[in-house]
Amino acid sequence: MIGGYIYKSEEEKISNRLKDILSNSFNLLQCYNHGFLFYDDNFPAKQTTSYSSENLTVLSQDLLITRDSDGNYTQIQSGNEFAELYRTEKQECLKKIVNDFRLIIVEKNRDDVILHLTSNRAGNGRIYYYQTDSGILFSSDIRFLFQILPFKVNDLALFAILKYGAVPEPLTISEDFFAVPPGKYLHYTFKDSSCRIKPYFQFEFPSDSEKFDETRRDEYLQPAKKVLRKSADFFSQRQSAILLSGGIDSSLYALYLNENYRGSIQGIHCTFGDSDPEFPFARELAEKIDARFLVGKMREENALQILEDTVRLTGHPFSDFSSMPIVYVLKFIKENVRNAEILIEGNGGDDCFGFPDLTSEQKFRIKNIFPGALKTVVSAIFRNSTSWKWESQNQLLSKILALTDVHERSPINYFLVLTPVNFLGLNTYRSWDSRLNDILEDGFSAYNPEGKNLSYQAQVTIRQLIHVNSRRWAAKAYSVGENLGLRVIYPYIWRDVLIEQGKIPWDLKTYNGIVKWPLKRLLEEYMPRDFIYRKKSGFVPPLVKWLTSPRFNGMVRDTLLSTNGNMARLIPSRIIDELLTDALQGKNLRHAILNFLWGAFFTERWIQNQQSP
């Protein structure tokens, strides 16, 4: 964890609390008699980039990787090296770092102090901050800030988690704390206490204007293949482990990693009980690269302990019920994998190279034709029906209800909605939808350089990468790994991949109806077609089965129906009771309902954990 406190004049309540917490277990970098930066020892000292001089202070605990003159990836080895880069390039140096990183820069000019706080480009790492009239307090872990100042639950953030699965920046789960959004940095000037958020990365989509040439199918893929292999070559020189799901993304990257790896790759797979349809494929891939293959078996009796670990280790609340197996497998790695400095995750492959909603424009436009008022009426009529919450045999009714379960101002945002909001009867203000929409749209538009008229596919890709992947999917492992001392890396969302994916024609990302065709095509060089083009089952834990357990179901019920609970302010108790009774009885609840229950439950438990003495 990294952080700091920069001030004109110290606020006693902040400085005293910081002194108590930082006295023993943190390292300090003083900043010109106007504050300090700090960092913990969760990673070895050699993996922390720090520098301090009379006019520049730098701090990061992430790898800082650039390209050398030959185009190969190389790590910045010291704070001195980065300081020299910054003095030469200033803020432009942020664009030269290819991996995801968080970075604090404090620069002293003649009569001012300038602070830069940088969040991940497309990963989940953020810098959180609290601004006062006299200074600014910040940290890469929002939970640390809760030890300094009161945690006031933000009800708009609760609604965002229930509806969209995550809180869009700069909002956070607490009313008084804010987050620097992905791909951006905060520019704070000491003299006038002003904060401005500026982008250091924006998406480009040359594919929007280039005509697709069928004869060049394989040629289009070569630049992306080249940068993926270069990053794999970089990690092949380090002690790396990789999560092997049996899917396309991790399999292709493991094969690239194996080409120059010194020794045997450590591949890790997580199964649920003794039946896992993806296990044979993960094992097949592991055997092909002669990996040291480790398998963690997560069983039903582990669920309650893993739940507590998930609440304790996760950096912020969001909705994705595959969080629990990710926490399980990371703890398994910590206990069973020796000398692994880096853990490679395959998230980002779908987002960059093809996902189903690239072809859903017409469906969303049809859904948007229905006025919001009509949807409200229809949902009220059918609220007592089971078709909106159970997997239904009445396909016609299910399709009608799916058209009325939510209304979005922008049709592109329908795919971001996780829950059937209209049927849940949440106790929220109508203005909340407008506020969240404005925050989302302001954020997404900032990734579009010069306000270009982007295609539907480009707009939905930005949303997929920034909201679905950065705020949800990458969140499952990132902060948990940090808390366990594991550095989790996502090479599919490195800068050069984000650039090259924008050049691949849209027709190839869903070629002949095959999503993620570019990666599948590249994998044909190594694996048989029945491995590549099979139906993928996905990494989904047995939450349905857990909810049929009276003990697990009872814990969820007690948590969400607590009279002093936070979610109780938004969710009618009738809805919680009804859905959990259905789950206990083994009803076939829809995926959207499971997301809703998990998001509400996990968020409530996470808040309780932060507010407990």
N, C-alpha and C positions, 0 to 999 in steps of 0.2 A: 504494500500500500504506500502511496505517496500523497503528500498534501502540504498545506502551508497556511500561514496567517500573515497577511500584509496589511499594514495599518498606518494611518497618520498619527493616531493616538490610541494606545491600547484600551480596549474595553475590559474592565476588570473581571467581569463574569466569564468572558471567553479566555483571557490569558491565564487566570487562576486554574480553570478547569483543564486547560491544555498542559499546564505545568504538572498537574497531578498525573495525567495520563501518559505524557511523553517522558517522564523523568527517568525511567529505567530501560525501556525496551525499544526506543526509537533513536535514530541518528538525526542530527540537526545540521542545517546549513543556514548561517546567518545572512540576512539581506539588508545591508547598509543602514543598520539601526532602525529599520522600519519593518521588522518582522523576520520570519524564518521559514524555511521549508523543512519537511521531515519525511523520513521513510523508515519502514520496518525491516526486519531481517528474514522475511518469509522466503526470499530467494538469496542465494549466495552473493556476497558483496561484489564479486567479479561480474555479476549479471546486472548490477545497478549502474546506470550511467549518471554520474554526478560531476558537477564542475562549479567552482566558485572563485570569482575574482572581484576586483574593486568595482567592476561595472557590469558583470554578467554572472548569473547563477542559473544552472540547468539541472533538471532532475527527471529521470525516467527509470522505471524498472522493466520496461519492455525491450525486446530486441529492436535495434535500429538498423535496418538493412537497406542498402543502396545498391546501385549498379556501378561496376568499375568501367574502365575505358574499353574493355572487351565485351561489355554487356552482361557479365556474370554478376551474380549476387554476392555481396560482401558485407560483413557486419562492421558497423562503427565500433571500434574497440575501446574507446575511452571518452570521458567527458571533454578532454582537451580536443579530440578530433571533431566532436560535434560542435564545440564552441567555435572552432575555426570555420566550419561549414556555415554556422549561423552568422558569423561576422561577415562572411563573403556574400551569402545569399539572403540574409534576413528571413522574413516569413516564407519566401520561396523555397527555403530548404525543406519545409514540411512536404512539399510536393515530390521531393526526391527520395523520401523514405517509402519503400515499396510495400512493406508489411503493415499490419495494424499496430498502432502504438498510442500511448498517452504520454504527454510531455508537458512539463512546467518550465517556462522560461521567464526569468525576471531580469530586466535590463535597466540599468541606471543611466539616464541621460543627464544633461547639464542641470536641469532643475525639475526633473520628473522621474518617476519610476513607472515602468511599463511592465505589465504582467500578461503572459499568454498562457492560456490553459487549453490543451488540445485533447480531444476525444478520438477514439478509433475512427478510421475512415468508414468502414462498413461492418466492423465487429461490434461486440457488446460493451467494450470498455468505455467508461465515461469519466469525466471529471465533474463532480458535484460542488456547488458553491452556495454560500450564504453571504449576502452583501449587507453591510451596515453603512451609516453615514461616514464612518471613520475608517473603514477598511473592508477586507474581504477574506473569508475563511473558506477553505476548499480542501477536497480530498477525493481520491479515486474510489472510496468506499463510503456510501452515504450513511452506513450504519455507524461509522466513526463520528460523523457530525452529530448524530443523535445522542452521543455521549457528552457533547458540549452544550447543545441547545435543545429546547423542547421539541418533541416530535408531534406535530399537529396534523392529524390525518386529513388528507385532501380528498373530499368526496367526489370531486370531478375525476380524480385519478382512479378511484374505485370503479366508477362508471366506465372509464376507458378500458380497464382490465376486463370487466364483465362483457363489454361490447366488442372491443378490438383485440383483447388479449394482452395489451401492453399500454404503457403510459407514453404518449408522444412528448418528446422534449420541446421546450425547456421544462415542462411540468415534471414533477416527481410525486411520489407517494405522500410527501409532506408539503404543506402549504408554503412554508417559508424557505424551502431549499429548491434549487434549480439545477438542471443538468445541461452541460454543453452538448449539443446534438452531434450525431456521427458526421464525419467529414468536415467538421468545423472547429474553429478555435475562438475562445473568448479573449477579447482585447480590452484590458482594464488599465486605465490611466490613473495614477496615484493623485495627480494634481487636482483633477475635477471629479474624481470618483465615478467616472463614466464606464459603462460596460457596453461593448458591442460584439455581436456574434458575426463572424466572418467565415466564408467557406474556404477550405484549402483543396477541396476536391469537388469536381462537378462531372456529371456523366456526359459522354458524347455518343451519338448513335449515327455514324455514317451509313449504317444499314437502312436508315429511313429514306435515303435518297438514291441509294445504289440499286440498279436493276439486277435481279437475281439471274445468274448464268448457271444453268444446270450442269454444264460441262466442267465447271470449276468447283464442284462440291467439295472435293478433298483439299483443294488449294485454299479454300476459305478457312479451313481448320488449322492450318500449319502454324500461324503465329501464336494461337492459343496453346497449341501443343508445345511449342518451343518454350514459352514462359513457364508452363507447368513443369516441364522437364528441368528447366534451370533452377526452379525453387526446390524441386526434389533432389537435384544434385547438391544444392546447398545443405539440405538436411541430411544427406547421405554421409556427410563428413562429421556428423554429430550423433550423440547418443539419442536416438529418436524411437518412439513407439507410435503405433498407429491403431486407431479403432477400426476394426474390420467388421462391417455390418453384413457383408455379402453383397452389397449393392454396387452400383456402377461407379459412384464417385470415389469411394475409398479403395475399391479394387484397382481402378486405373492409376490412382496416385501411388498405391503400394507398388505396383509394377514399375512405375517410373522411379520410385525411391530405391527399388531393388537393383536397378541397373548399375549403380556405382557404390552401393552401400558396403561399408566395411564390416563384415561379419553377418550375423543373422538378424533380420528385422524382428522386433517384438510386436506381434499382432494380437490384439485383444478383442474378444467378442463377448457380448452379454446375451444370455438366454433367459427365458422365463420358464422355470420348471424343466421338464424333460422333453417338451415338444416345442420345437422352434423351426419353422419352415425355411428360415434363412441360414440356419447353421450349416447345412451341407455345402452351401455355396461359399460361405466364409472359410470353411475348412478346405475346400477345393482351391481357393485362391492362396491360402496360407501354404498349402503343399506345393503349389506351383513356384512360389518364391522361396521355399524352404525357410519359412518364418518360424520363430519360436512362438507357437500359438497357445495363448492362454485363454481359458473360457471361465467366465464368472456366471454361476447359476443363481439367479434371483428367484427366491421361492416365496410363496404366499405368507409363510410365517415370518419372513423378513420385513413385510410391508410396513408395520408400525415403526420399527426402528429406523428404516430407511426414510420414512416420512419425517421423523424428527431430525435426521441428518440433513435432509433437503431444506427444511425450514432454517436450520442453524447455519448452513454453509452457503446458501444462495444469497447474492448481494442485494436483490430487490425483487418485489413480487411481480409476477406475470403469469399468463395462463398457458400451460402446455403440460399435459399429464404424463408425458414421457420424461419429465424432469427426474422422477424418482429412479428409474433405471440408470440414467446418466450419472446420478450421484453415486449409486451403488457401484457402477463399473469404475468410476474415478477412485473411490475408496479401495476397490479391489486392486487397481493398478498401483496405488500408493503402497499397499501392503505386499504385493507380489512381483512387481516389476523392478528390477534392480538397475540403477544407474541411468534411468531414463530422464534426460534433461528436458525433453520436449515431447508433448503428446499431439499428434496430428489428427485433426477432425475433418471429415469430408463435407461439412455444411457449406453451402454456397454453390455447389455444382448445379442443382436444379435451378436456382435463381438466375445464374448466369447463362446456362446452356439449354434451358427449356423446361417450362412447367405448364400445367394444363390451362391456367387462366389466360395464357397468351392468345387462346382461341375463343375466349368467352365474351367478346365484345357485344355480339348480338344478344346473347342471353341477358346481359346486364342492362342493355338499352330497353329490352322488352320489360324487364322488371321495373325500370324507372318510368315507364309509360303510366303505370298505375299511380294515381295521386296519393299522397301520404294520408289524406283524410279517409279515402276509400279503404286503404290498407288497415287503418285503425278500426274501422267499422267491421271489416271482415274478420280481423283477429279477435275482436270482442265477441262476435257471434260464435266463433269456433274455439274459444279459449278452453271450454270444457271437453273438447274433442281430444282423443289421444293421438291423432295423426300428426300433430306438430311436435310431439315429444317422443313417440315410439316409431321405430322402423315399421312403416305401414304397408299392408297389402293393397290398400286402395291408392294406386299410383296416381290417378287423376286428382283426387283430393289433396294428396301430398304435394303435387306440383302446383296446385292453386295456392295452397297455404305457403309454399316456399316463395311465391311471388309477393306475398303480403306480410312476411315476417319482420321486415325492416324497411325503412325508407332513407335513402342517402341523397344528399344534394348533388353529389357527383356520381354518375353511374359507375365510374372506374373503381370507386371505393367499396362496392358491394363485396368483393372477394376478401376484403379485410375483416368483415364482420364475422364473428365467431358464433354468435348466439341469436336465437329468434326473439329479439328484443320486444316486439309488439305483443307476443303471447305471454311474456313474463310479467307484465304489469308492474314494472319497476317504479319505485317512488323517486322519480327524478324530475328535474325541471326541464321544460321544453328547450330552454335556452342552452342547456348543456350540450345538446346535439350540435347546435350552431357553433358553440365555442370550440368543441373538439374538431369539428370540420374545418374551422378557420386555422386552428393550430396545425392540423395535418396538412392542409393545402399550402399554407405558408412554408412549412418545412419542405414538402416535396418540390415546390417551385424553386426553392433555393438551389437545388441540384441541377437545374436546367440553365445552362449558360446563355445569357443574353435573351432569355425568354423565348427560345425557339419554339416553333409550332411542332411539337413532338407527336409521333404516331401513338395510337392506342397501345401498341406493344411496348414502345419505349416508356410510356407513362406507367404502365402496369409493372414493368421491370424495375423501375425506380422504387415503386411501392413495395414490391416483393423483396428487394434487397435491403431497403432501409427499415421497413416496418416488420415484415414477416421474419426475415433472417436476422437482422441486426438486433431488433428489440425482443424477439422471442426465441428463435431457434438457437442462435449463438449464445443466448443467455443461459441455456441449460448447463453448459460446462464451464463457461469462462470464469465466473467469480468463484465457483466451487473449486476449480483447479487451483486458482490463486490461494484460496484458503488452505488447501492441502499442500501447497508448495509445488504444484505442477503447472508448467507453462503450456497452455492449450493454444495451438496454432491452427488457423483456417486458411490454407494456401489458395483455396478457390475464390477468396475475396481479396486477394492482394491487388495492389494498384494496377499492375500490368495485365492481370486477368480481366479486371473490370474494364480496362481500355479495350482489350482485344475482343471481348464478348460483344461489345457494341458495334463491331465491324462485321460480325457474322450475320448473314441474311436471316430475316425472321422465318423464311420458308424452311430453313435448315433446322431451326430449333424445335420445330414440330413436324419434321419431314415425313410425309405420307402418314400423318397422324401419330407418329412416334415421338413422344416428348423426350427431350434431352438427347436427340439424335446425334449431335456432334460428339459427345463423350462416348456414346455407344459405338459410333463409327470408329473412333480412335481405339476403343477397347478390342475391336475385331482383330487387331494386329496380334493380340495375345491370347484371347479366350474364344471358345466356341460359341456359336450363335445361340444355342439353347441356354447358355449361361447368361448371355447379354439380353436377349429379347423375351425372357420369361416374365410372367406376371410377378411383380414385387409385392410382398406382403406389408412392408413398412415396419418401422420400429415403434410398435404400439404396445404398451404394457397392459396387463389384464385388469384395468380399473373396474370394469363391469363385474368381474369375479370378486374383487376386493369389496365392492359395495354390497355384495350379497352376504358378506360376513357380518353378523350382528355386531361384533366388536368394532370393526372398522366403520361400518355404517353409523353406529351409535356415536362414535367420535366425531364424525362429520356433522351429524345432527346436533349434538350438544354444542359444537363450535358455532354453527351458523344460526342456531335458534337462541343463543345466549341473549338475554335482554339488554346487556350492555355492549353487545357486539357492534362492530362498525358496519358490516354488511347488512345487519338487520335494519339499518336506516334506509337501505335501498331496496331490499328484496322482501316482499311480503312473506310472512311465515308460512302461509298456506301453500305457497309455491314450493318452498324448501321441503316441507313435510310431505307434500304430494310426490315430488320427484324422488325423494329418498325412500319413501314407501314403495314406489314402483321399482326402484333399484334393488331393494331388499328382497322383493318378490321375484326378481329375475326377469323383469320386463326388458325388452330389447330397446333400450334408450338410444336415441340418435346421437351421433358423434357430437353435434352441436350442444346437446344437453349435458353430455359428459364434460365437455370443455367448460360449460357454465358452472357446473358443480365444482369441478377442480379449481377453476379460477377463483371462485368465491371462497372456497375452503382454504386453499393454500394462502391466499392473501390475508385472510383473517388470522390464520395461525402465525404467519410471518409477522404481522403487526403485533400480535400478542407477545411474541418472542422478543420484539424490540422494546416493548413497553414494560416488560416484566423487570423487577428490580435486579 
